[in-house]
Amino acid sequence: MTAQGMVWPWLLQSLCRQDAIEHAVETHLIWEPVGDHLGYHITDAGRRRIVDWYRENRPSPGATDGDHWRAVTLR
């Protein structure tokens, strides 16, 4: 969500479970907001995890069973 720009606390909290946000902060995938003008932001580790997940889960060319990938990557 943060990679897509959902960075404001009220927005992220309305779209995600609180334990998921806490887990992402505790594992250093995102950083908490700084002051009133800088919301949650994704870390380098968070970016790497997204790329790793994509490489592991993307459908192969011509595959027809990429439903779980689309469910996660599309809104």
C-alpha positions, 0 to 999 in steps of 0.5 A: 500500500505504501508503495502505491502512495497510501502513506497517510496514517488515516488512509493506511489504517482504513485500508490495512489491519493494524497488526499488518502495519505494526508487522511492517514497521517492526520488520523495517519494511516501512517507517512510521510517519515523521511529523505532520507532513511525512507519512509512512514511507517504504524502506529499501528493504520493503522495496526489495521484498516487493521485487522479490515477491514479484519475481517469485509469484509473477505468472509465466508468459502465457500462463492462465493461472495467475489469479492470486498474483492479480488479486494482490497486484490489482485493486 
